[in-house]
Amino acid sequence: GVVTIRILDQPAMLLAPASLDFGEVAVGDPPVRRILELSNIGGGVIQGFVKPPEPFTVEGDGSFVLPRGQSTRIPIIFAPRKVGALSFPIQPAPGDSAVVTLRGEALAPFQVSPAGDSFAPQQDGSRTAQVDVSNLSRRPLQVSVVLPPDSPVEPLPDLVFAPGESTRVVLYIPADDKKHLPDFDLRFESDGHAETRRFSAPAIPADLLIVTAPDFGEIGARRGIPRTMLILRNTGGATATGKLLKTKLREDFKG
């Protein structure tokens, strides 16, 4: 007799991690590299390719061919250009159920945290606002403060931060400008990233100063009603309003 022996191989089966996490990366920082390990735990041969969407990229062409029991290690790079949390599923081998989710979060390279959104008056008539600026990246950073056209705010030199460094910045409006200012934006820029914050600058409160006090001098019995001047000056920025109230004159001022 004739005996036919058939050897049936198991189907190929791809083993892959459910996810590959790249963690937090500041925009503009050096790229983060992770290794995607793939294995054929079935039989036969399995083949495919890894082609992730941006900002993930693969080193090499990303293709693989895996006979039974073989593995491969594919480097993947995460280099974000925009802030936000990212999550992308990829299927390395068409027709296989294995799916790998690539995860990463892109952070702003720096953070701007105003102590308040309004410039506060100071004793010398100036106005100031305070802003905390933090370098969230893993590299030295230079941050520029961009003022709007004809801004009353004193220009600031570029701010230089070491990795992880924070500092408090004082924004200053000189005392020679005390009027109310319409709300305006200040822009903080570095390496293609910008943060904009809106500020208000109420007027310095009105402050009346007597320049010339009334002086009637000597009043004779036969002279008419004398006149004098009261001269006031508003040294603040807000409009001063009011009126002089009549007072009861003493008897020796009547007549």
C-alpha positions in Angstrom: 0.0 0.0 0.0 0.8 3.7 -0.3 0.9 5.9 2.8 0.6 9.7 2.2 1.9 11.8 5.1 0.9 15.4 5.2 2.6 17.8 7.5 0.4 20.8 8.3 2.2 23.9 9.5 0.5 26.3 11.9 -0.5 29.6 10.4 1.8 32.5 10.9 0.9 34.7 13.9 2.5 38.0 14.8 3.3 38.9 18.4 3.5 42.6 19.0 3.0 45.0 22.0 -0.4 46.5 22.3 1.1 50.0 22.6 4.4 51.8 22.4 4.6 54.9 24.6 7.1 57.7 23.8 6.1 59.8 26.9 6.2 63.6 27.0 8.4 65.5 24.6 8.7 69.3 24.3 8.3 70.6 20.7 11.8 71.2 19.3 13.5 68.8 21.8 15.8 66.0 20.5 13.6 63.1 19.1 12.7 60.2 21.3 13.6 56.7 20.0 11.7 53.5 20.9 12.1 49.9 19.6 9.1 48.0 18.3 9.8 44.3 18.6 7.8 41.9 16.4 7.9 38.0 16.5 6.3 35.2 14.5 5.0 32.8 17.1 3.1 30.7 14.6 4.3 28.8 11.6 5.1 29.6 8.0 6.3 33.1 7.1 4.8 36.4 8.0 5.7 39.7 6.3 4.7 43.3 6.5 5.9 46.8 7.0 5.8 49.5 9.6 4.8 53.0 8.3 3.6 55.2 11.1 2.0 58.7 10.4 3.9 61.9 11.4 5.2 62.9 13.8 6.3 59.3 14.1 8.9 58.0 11.6 10.7 54.7 11.2 14.4 54.1 10.8 15.0 52.2 7.5 12.2 51.1 5.2 10.2 49.4 8.0 9.7 46.2 6.1 10.1 42.7 7.6 9.9 39.0 6.8 9.7 36.6 9.7 9.9 32.8 9.4 8.6 30.6 12.3 10.2 31.7 15.6 12.0 34.7 14.2 11.9 38.3 15.6 12.8 41.7 14.4 13.4 45.1 16.1 12.3 48.2 14.3 13.4 51.6 15.7 10.6 54.3 15.6 11.3 58.0 16.2 8.9 60.6 17.8 9.7 64.2 16.9 6.5 66.4 17.4 6.1 69.8 15.8 2.8 70.8 17.4 1.5 70.7 21.0 -1.0 67.9 21.9 -1.5 64.3 22.9 -1.1 61.8 20.0 -2.3 58.3 19.6 -2.1 56.3 16.3 -2.9 52.6 15.8 -0.8 50.8 13.1 -1.2 47.2 11.8 2.3 45.9 10.9 1.1 42.8 9.0 -1.9 43.1 6.7 -4.4 40.4 7.5 -3.0 39.8 10.9 -5.0 40.9 14.0 -2.0 42.5 15.8 -2.4 46.3 16.2 0.2 48.5 17.9 -0.9 51.9 19.2 1.8 54.6 19.2 1.4 57.1 22.0 3.1 60.4 22.8 2.4 63.8 24.2 4.0 67.0 22.7 4.5 69.7 25.2 5.0 73.4 24.6 8.7 74.2 25.0 7.9 76.9 27.6 5.0 78.0 29.8 3.7 81.5 30.5 1.7 82.0 33.7 0.7 85.7 34.4 0.3 86.5 38.1 -2.7 88.6 36.9 -4.1 90.0 33.7 -4.0 93.7 34.7 -1.1 96.2 35.2 -1.3 97.4 38.8 -0.4 101.0 39.8 2.8 101.6 41.8 3.7 104.4 44.2 5.8 106.2 41.7 3.0 106.4 39.2 4.2 103.5 37.0 2.3 100.3 36.3 3.6 96.7 36.4 2.5 93.2 35.7 4.3 90.0 36.6 4.6 86.8 34.5 6.2 83.5 35.4 8.0 81.9 32.4 9.2 78.3 32.7 11.4 76.3 30.3 9.7 72.8 29.9 12.2 71.5 27.4 15.4 69.5 27.9 17.5 72.1 26.2 18.6 75.8 26.8 15.9 78.1 25.5 15.7 81.8 24.4 12.3 83.4 24.7 11.5 86.8 23.2 8.7 89.1 24.4 7.1 90.7 21.4 5.3 94.0 22.1 2.4 95.4 19.9 3.1 98.5 17.8 3.3 101.7 19.8 3.2 99.7 23.0 3.8 101.7 26.3 5.4 98.7 27.9 9.2 99.0 28.2 11.0 96.5 25.8 12.6 93.5 27.5 15.8 91.8 26.4 15.5 88.2 25.3 15.1 85.7 28.2 17.6 82.8 28.4 16.6 79.7 30.3 18.5 76.6 31.3 16.5 73.3 30.9 13.8 73.2 33.5 14.5 76.8 34.7 11.7 79.3 35.7 11.8 83.0 36.3 9.4 85.8 37.1 9.4 88.6 34.6 8.2 92.2 35.5 6.5 94.1 32.7 6.7 97.8 33.2 4.8 100.9 31.9 6.6 104.1 32.9 5.0 106.8 35.0 4.9 109.3 32.2 2.0 107.3 30.6 -0.9 107.2 33.1 -4.0 107.1 30.9 -6.2 104.1 30.4 -5.0 101.7 27.7 -7.2 99.4 25.6 -6.6 95.7 26.2 -3.5 94.5 24.3 -1.7 91.2 23.7 1.9 90.3 24.5 3.5 87.5 22.6 6.2 85.2 23.9 8.2 83.4 21.2 10.8 80.7 20.9 11.9 78.2 18.2 8.7 78.6 16.2 6.4 78.3 19.2 4.5 81.2 20.6 2.2 81.9 23.6 0.0 85.0 23.6 -1.5 86.6 26.8 -3.9 89.5 27.0 -3.5 92.3 29.5 -5.4 95.4 30.6 -4.0 98.6 31.9 -6.5 100.8 33.8 -5.6 104.4 34.3 -3.7 105.6 37.3 -6.4 106.9 39.7 -7.0 110.7 39.7 -4.8 112.7 42.1 -5.6 116.4 42.6 -2.8 118.7 43.5 -3.4 122.4 44.5 -1.1 124.5 42.4 -2.3 127.9 43.6 -4.5 128.3 46.7 -7.0 131.1 47.0 -5.5 134.3 48.5 -7.8 137.3 49.0 -5.1 139.4 50.6 -6.2 142.4 52.7 -9.8 143.4 52.2 -10.8 147.0 52.8 -14.2 148.1 54.1 -14.9 150.1 50.9 -13.6 147.6 48.3 -15.9 145.4 46.3 -16.0 141.7 46.6 -12.5 140.5 45.9 -11.7 137.6 43.5 -8.9 135.1 43.5 -8.1 131.8 41.7 -7.9 128.2 42.8 -5.7 126.3 40.4 -5.8 122.4 40.5 -3.7 119.9 38.7 -4.6 116.2 38.1 -1.4 114.2 38.4 -3.2 110.9 37.9 -4.4 109.3 34.7 -8.1 109.0 35.3 -10.4 112.0 34.9 -11.0 113.9 38.1 -14.6 115.2 38.6 -16.2 117.2 41.4 -17.3 120.7 42.4 -16.5 123.3 45.0 -19.1 123.4 47.7 -20.2 126.7 49.2 -19.3 127.2 52.9 -20.8 129.6 55.4 -18.5 132.7 55.6 -17.6 134.1 58.9 -19.2 137.4 59.8 -16.0 139.3 59.2 -15.9 138.2 55.6 -19.5 139.4 54.9 -20.4 142.8 53.5 
